[in-house]
């Protein structure tokens, strides 16, 4: 991954995460979070998005522990 760069994040599934991605140091954490989100059913996805808003999530680490 040293030769790859990630410049931004967009999602129609979880738009609350758009401003959470800081830099390429967060890439592994972002992948971990994506794997977790992919396992959510619709009810849990709705709850997760509501929690992100409730805690005013600003970084990937916070999103992981929500």
Buried (B, 14 or more C-beta within 10 A) or exposed (E): EEEEEEEEBEEEEBEBBEEBBEEBEBBEBBEEBBEEBEEBEEEEBEEBBEBBEEEEBEBBEBBEEB
